[in-house]
Amino acid sequence: MRLKSYLCGNGRAESVVVIADQPTKTTRYAAKELVWHVERATGVTLSILSESDLPVETHTRVYLGDTEMTRHLLDPDRLPPEAYMMRSVGNDLFIVGKEDQGDPLDQRNPQVGTLFGVYEFLENVLGVHWLWPGKLGTQVPKTETIEIWRANKTKSPALGFRSFYWGQMQGFANGTQTLGVEDARLGFSPEGASRYGKALAVLLRRHQMGGLAAKPPSL
């Protein structure tokens, strides 16, 4: 009898990532983030499957977002914004939060609990660290085996408002800011500034910056 569940074992895929047949943008992005980091750690690319395409014989499944199976077992509607549930059920792992069709990288979008749950998993199980924007700033320990530990938690960000001032780079990322003379002196091209701004947006979300939908505290 098998007592443990694995994402990967001895350099082989032991699980699949399951999303809804019509997933939100947040779920799609969360699944890509999980698969990308696992591949960096193990060299193994996990499959992302819609719920209706899931083979019956699959031993271990990681359910992300608002799937039918998730709703059968859990109640994501009761979660506050930015919160997530992480549950182990048998060999399977469920990570779910409230979602909508908003941009998962927009810090004004609070319906990203599923994505925050994935980042919590990557930090605590894989030991991932995001040090600065881009691939070079992403530290992923190498391993051949990733075990899914028993999980039963519901978590929200400790602070309702979390932000980091990034000035013009935010404009470069969303296309509302053009390159100025001083920016060019720093070595930025228009394309480089845009790439860096987008990479910075990814980094800040990985650190669960958000809460901008709420009114910032007055100083």
C-alpha positions in Angstrom: 0.0 0.0 0.0 1.4 3.4 -1.0 1.4 5.8 1.9 2.9 8.9 0.3 2.0 11.1 -2.6 4.5 12.7 -4.9 4.6 15.4 -7.6 7.7 13.8 -9.0 9.7 10.7 -8.0 13.2 9.8 -9.1 13.0 12.2 -12.0 9.6 11.1 -13.2 6.2 12.7 -13.2 4.0 11.1 -10.5 1.0 13.5 -10.7 -0.9 15.8 -12.9 -2.2 19.4 -12.4 -6.0 19.6 -12.8 -7.9 22.8 -13.7 -11.5 23.5 -14.5 -12.8 23.0 -18.0 -13.3 26.7 -18.2 -10.6 28.0 -15.8 -10.1 31.7 -14.8 -7.0 33.6 -15.9 -5.7 33.2 -12.3 -6.0 29.4 -12.4 -4.2 29.2 -15.8 -1.4 31.4 -14.5 -1.1 29.5 -11.2 -0.9 26.2 -13.0 1.9 27.6 -15.3 3.8 28.9 -12.3 3.6 25.6 -10.5 4.7 23.6 -13.6 7.5 26.0 -14.5 9.1 25.9 -11.0 8.7 22.1 -10.7 10.5 21.7 -14.0 13.3 24.0 -12.8 13.7 21.8 -9.7 13.4 18.4 -11.3 13.7 18.6 -15.1 10.2 17.0 -15.2 7.3 18.8 -16.9 3.9 18.1 -15.2 0.8 17.8 -17.4 -1.9 20.4 -17.0 -5.3 18.7 -17.7 -8.8 20.0 -17.7 -11.1 18.1 -15.3 -13.1 16.4 -18.0 -9.9 15.1 -19.7 -8.5 13.5 -16.5 -7.7 9.8 -16.8 -9.4 7.7 -14.2 -6.2 5.8 -13.3 -4.3 8.9 -12.3 -2.7 8.2 -8.9 -2.1 11.8 -7.6 -3.7 15.0 -8.7 -3.1 18.6 -7.8 -6.5 20.4 -8.2 -6.0 24.2 -8.7 -8.9 26.6 -8.6 -12.6 26.2 -8.7 -13.1 22.7 -10.1 -16.2 20.5 -9.7 -14.3 18.1 -7.4 -13.1 21.1 -5.4 -16.6 22.3 -4.9 -17.8 18.8 -4.0 -15.3 18.7 -1.1 -14.6 22.3 -0.2 -16.5 25.7 -0.1 -14.3 28.4 -1.7 -17.2 30.9 -1.7 -16.8 31.4 2.0 -13.2 32.6 1.7 -12.3 36.3 2.0 -10.4 38.0 -0.9 -6.8 36.9 -1.3 -7.3 33.9 1.0 -6.8 30.2 0.0 -7.5 26.7 1.2 -4.9 23.9 0.9 -6.2 20.4 1.6 -4.9 16.9 1.2 -7.7 14.4 0.4 -6.4 10.9 -0.1 -3.5 11.1 -2.6 -4.7 14.4 -4.0 -3.9 18.0 -3.1 -6.4 20.9 -3.5 -5.4 24.6 -3.6 -8.3 27.0 -4.1 -9.3 30.6 -3.5 -12.0 33.0 -4.8 -11.4 33.9 -8.4 -12.7 36.0 -11.3 -11.5 36.9 -14.8 -9.2 39.7 -13.6 -5.5 40.0 -14.3 -3.6 37.8 -11.8 -0.7 40.2 -11.9 -2.8 43.3 -11.1 -2.3 44.1 -7.4 -5.8 45.7 -7.4 -7.3 42.3 -8.2 -8.0 40.5 -4.8 -9.4 37.3 -6.3 -6.1 35.5 -6.5 -6.1 33.1 -3.5 -5.4 30.1 -5.7 -2.2 31.8 -7.0 -1.1 32.8 -3.5 -1.6 29.2 -2.4 0.7 27.9 -5.2 3.3 30.4 -4.1 3.0 29.2 -0.5 3.5 25.6 -1.7 6.5 26.5 -3.8 8.2 28.3 -0.9 7.5 25.7 1.8 7.7 22.5 -0.2 10.2 23.2 -2.9 12.2 25.8 -1.0 11.9 28.4 -3.8 13.2 31.9 -3.2 12.6 34.9 -5.5 15.4 37.3 -4.9 15.1 39.8 -7.8 13.2 40.0 -11.1 13.7 37.5 -13.8 15.0 33.9 -14.1 18.5 34.8 -12.6 16.8 36.0 -9.4 14.8 32.8 -9.0 16.4 30.3 -6.7 15.0 26.7 -7.1 16.8 23.9 -5.3 17.5 20.9 -7.5 15.8 17.6 -6.5 14.6 14.4 -8.2 11.7 13.8 -5.8 8.9 16.2 -4.5 6.7 14.7 -1.9 3.2 16.1 -1.2 3.0 16.6 2.5 -0.3 16.3 4.3 -2.0 19.7 4.2 -5.0 21.2 6.0 -4.8 25.0 6.1 -6.8 28.1 5.3 -4.7 31.3 5.1 -5.1 35.0 4.4 -2.4 37.6 4.0 -1.4 39.0 7.4 -1.8 42.6 6.2 -4.7 43.9 4.3 -2.6 46.3 2.3 0.8 45.3 1.0 2.7 47.3 -1.6 6.1 48.2 -2.8 6.8 51.5 -4.6 8.1 50.8 -8.1 7.5 54.2 -9.7 7.9 54.4 -13.5 8.5 50.6 -13.8 4.8 50.0 -13.2 4.0 52.2 -16.1 6.6 50.4 -18.3 5.0 47.1 -17.4 1.4 48.2 -18.4 2.4 50.4 -21.3 1.3 53.8 -19.8 4.8 55.1 -19.2 7.3 56.0 -22.0 11.1 56.0 -21.7 12.5 59.4 -20.6 16.0 60.8 -20.9 17.1 59.8 -17.4 15.9 56.3 -18.0 17.9 56.0 -21.2 21.0 57.2 -19.3 20.6 54.3 -16.9 20.9 51.9 -19.9 17.2 51.1 -20.5 15.9 50.7 -24.0 12.1 50.9 -24.5 12.0 47.1 -24.9 14.3 46.5 -21.9 12.3 48.8 -19.7 9.1 47.0 -20.6 10.6 43.6 -20.0 12.0 44.7 -16.6 8.7 46.3 -15.6 6.8 43.1 -16.4 9.4 40.9 -14.6 9.1 43.2 -11.5 5.3 42.8 -11.6 5.8 39.0 -11.5 8.3 39.2 -8.6 6.0 41.4 -6.5 3.0 39.1 -7.0 5.2 36.1 -6.1 5.8 37.9 -2.8 2.0 38.3 -2.5 1.9 42.0 -2.8 -1.6 43.2 -3.1 -4.6 44.6 -1.3 -4.6 47.7 -3.6 -8.4 47.3 -4.1 -8.8 48.5 -0.6 -8.1 52.1 0.3 -4.5 52.5 1.5 -4.0 53.6 5.1 -3.5 57.3 5.5 -0.2 58.5 6.9 
